[in-house]
Amino acid sequence: MTYRFNIILMAVGAVIITFYTNGSKKGFRYSQTYIEDLFEEYEPLIKQYFEKLSS
């Protein structure tokens, strides 16, 4: 889970940086939702990536 989450954080780095700069609860909620949506969209690709790494 940690590895997958790190890849997603890299993918949405701009949003995360904006959240840290902003520091507001609204910014955090937006970032969290964005990450969750992105995770669902890219989960199959991320799984494939780690399957290839472990083989």
HELIX and SHEET records of a PDB file:
HELIX    1   1 THR A    2  ALA A   11  1                                  10    
HELIX    2   2 GLY A   13  ASN A   22  1                                  10    
HELIX    3   3 LYS A   25  SER A   54  1                                  30    
END                                                                             
